[in-house]
Amino acid sequence: MSYERAGLGRSDPGPKPHSAEQIARELHALLKARAIAPPYILVGHSAGGLFVRVFAHQYPEEIVALVLVDPATEEDYERMQRDKSGRYMEVAAAYSSFVLAPQLRSTLNL
């Protein structure tokens, strides 16, 4: 499953603030609402890399693997939070996403 987090693409704006912790909670709620059971393999690109790491920290018993593709760092996230113009967030949003790959569970015999 692939999705656009709150405020990106066709997704609703979602609650504020859009912290990494809030984004991870929203992903967790989405997975539960869609009845997608753990264990999860999460793939995060750019800012999504930071968000899947936060998800793994918040829900360690539900994660079997993370795939980080050119992930953002904590310093990048702090820079995004300080950017008042929104330009950094626009660029990061264009190149970041969460991807859930439950079909890999069977491939990996999980």
C-alpha positions in Angstrom: 0.0 0.0 0.0 1.2 3.5 -0.8 -0.3 6.7 0.6 0.2 10.4 0.7 0.4 11.7 4.3 -1.9 14.4 5.5 -1.6 17.7 3.7 0.0 16.2 0.6 -1.5 15.3 -2.8 -5.1 14.3 -2.5 -5.0 13.8 1.3 -6.9 15.9 3.7 -4.9 18.6 5.6 -5.0 16.7 8.9 -4.5 18.0 12.4 -1.7 20.5 13.3 1.1 20.4 14.2 2.4 18.1 11.5 5.2 16.8 13.7 7.0 13.5 12.9 5.3 11.9 15.9 1.9 13.0 14.6 2.6 11.7 11.1 3.6 8.3 12.6 0.4 8.2 14.7 -1.7 9.0 11.6 0.0 6.1 9.7 -0.6 3.8 12.6 -4.3 4.8 12.7 -4.6 4.3 9.0 -3.1 0.8 9.1 -5.6 -0.1 11.9 -8.5 1.4 10.0 -7.6 -0.6 6.9 -7.2 -3.7 9.0 -3.6 -4.2 7.9 -2.0 -6.2 10.7 1.6 -6.1 11.7 4.4 -7.0 11.2 5.2 -4.2 8.8 8.0 -3.4 6.4 8.1 0.3 5.9 9.8 2.2 3.1 10.5 5.9 3.5 12.1 8.2 1.0 13.5 11.6 1.9 11.4 13.0 4.8 9.5 9.7 4.8 12.7 8.1 6.0 12.6 10.1 9.1 8.9 9.4 9.6 9.2 5.7 9.3 12.1 5.8 11.9 9.8 7.6 14.3 7.1 5.0 13.6 9.5 2.2 14.4 10.5 4.0 17.6 6.8 4.5 18.7 5.7 0.9 17.6 8.8 -1.3 17.7 6.9 -4.5 18.2 5.1 -3.9 14.9 8.1 -3.4 12.7 10.2 -6.2 11.1 12.2 -4.0 8.6 12.7 -0.4 7.5 14.0 0.5 4.0 15.4 4.0 3.9 15.8 5.6 0.5 17.9 8.8 0.6 16.4 9.5 4.0 16.2 12.9 5.6 18.1 13.4 8.8 17.1 15.0 12.1 18.9 18.1 11.0 16.9 18.3 7.8 13.7 17.9 9.8 14.7 20.8 12.2 15.5 22.9 9.1 12.0 22.1 7.7 10.4 23.2 11.0 12.3 26.5 11.0 11.5 27.4 7.4 8.8 30.0 7.5 8.5 30.3 3.7 7.3 26.8 3.3 9.6 26.3 0.3 11.7 23.6 2.1 8.5 21.7 2.9 7.3 21.9 -0.7 10.5 20.4 -2.0 10.5 17.7 0.7 6.9 16.9 0.1 7.6 16.5 -3.6 10.2 13.8 -2.9 8.9 12.0 0.2 6.4 9.3 0.9 5.6 6.3 3.1 5.2 3.0 1.4 3.9 0.0 3.2 4.8 -3.3 1.6 2.8 -6.1 3.3 3.2 -8.3 0.2 6.9 -8.5 1.0 6.0 -10.3 4.3 5.0 -13.4 2.4 8.0 -13.2 0.2 10.3 -13.0 3.2 8.3 -15.7 5.1 7.3 -13.3 7.9 
